[in-house]
Every structure is written in structure tokens, then in C-alpha cells.
Amino acid sequence: MPELVFFSGTMDCGKSTLALQIEHNRSARGLAGIIFTRDDRAGEGKLSSRLGLVTDAVEVEDGQDLYAHVVGHLSQGGRADYVIADEAQFLAPEQIDQLARVVDDLDIDVYAFGITTDFRSKLFPGSQRLVELADRVEVLQVEALCWCGARATHNARTIGGVMVVEGAQVVVGDVTQSSDEVGYEVLCRRHHRRRMTAASARAAALSPDVLPIGTA
């Protein structure tokens, strides 16, 4: 039976890489799919991974009906054996409903990939709706690591290396941004709660207020 599957995880855990792998495996077997994405790091209409892989995709717009897009594609003689939706956390809840309808009414598998929570540890509306509707939720097993070496479970937004907890829910950035730009960092829950990024941890270690171990 066709399924709506939600692959979730923190930033830097390989979601887009897996999406590209699923696309490769199915296209190599002669299947054809539709790829949706939104606000990818590589630019409009692209699905990319940090490993350097990239492919073309349909850039989702506000208010776009994804079910109608798939039906229109099929009506014009196109094929759609599966649908991939990357950066699914940025989709509106009603667009997630439309993806579920693709599964139920058109018998097409839909594979959605996204971050579950934002930099404030709050659910993205699109991700929340996926958790509510998906036939399966798969937490990716490629573990991203906090700067301390523990398993990263939270996404932090940084400005100049300093973690921030206020602002718009969606601000495009990446874990590779330079320290003076808006960027993101994955942290364990402990250090997310303490707002301690890699940069602030280094600054604390170098502070003259910290006595070196072994000082008499």
C-alpha cells in the first residue's frame, strides 16, 4: 500500500542525502517522481545535500496546491510513481494534507523529509501535521553531534556565534555559515538549554576568570 512517510531529524543528519538516494534508487529502476522543496541552501528549485549532491526540484510557493500540481502533471501525460518533499517543515499544514491526499486518492508514495522542531524547540507547523498524518515517522539514525560529542537533538540559531531564542521561525541559514552571519548549530538538549554553542564554550575556556586546573 502507498504510504506517507516522514523522515525527521536535526540539521546535519543526512535528510537531504537520503532524499537524493531514494530519488537515485527509484529513477535507476525506471521509475519517475516529482520532487518538491522549499528554501533549499542551493537556491530556488534545488534539492541539495552537504555532500555536494544536487538535483532539480519544484520550488513550493505559499498557497500552492501540491495535490493539484501532481494531478496536473498526470493529466498532461507525465508520470509520478512517487513524490519526494524535502524541507517539509516549511510547508503549510494544508499542503501536508494535500500530500496525504496524493497517497490516498492517487495511490502514490510520498516521502517527506524535514526538521521536527525549530531553534526554540517548538514544532514547525508542517512537521506537526506530518506527525499527525504520516503512516510512518522515521527518525534518521545518522546521528549529528553536539560540540561536546553528545548526540545532537536540538537546532540552535546563532548570530555571531551567540545563540538566539527570539525571531521569525523561518530564517534561511546553514550550519556552515561564517560566525558573523545568521547560522545554525546542532546541540544536545543540555547545551541548548544552557544556550552554550561551540563558540561560547571556547570563549568560556579562554576566559581569564577561569582558573587553570592545578593552580596552587
Buried (B, 14 or more C-beta within 10 A) or exposed (E): EBEBBBBBBBBBBBBBBBBBEBBEEBBEEEBEBBBBBBBBBBEEBBBBBBEEBBBEBBBBEEEBEBBEBBBEBBEEEEEBBBBBBBBBBBBBBEBBBBBBBBBEEBEBBBBBBBBBBBBBBEBBBBBBBBBEBBBEBBEBEEBBBBBEEBEBBBBBBBBEBBBBEEEEEEBEBEBEBEEEEBBBBBBBBEBBEEBBBBBBBEEEEEEEEEEEEEEE
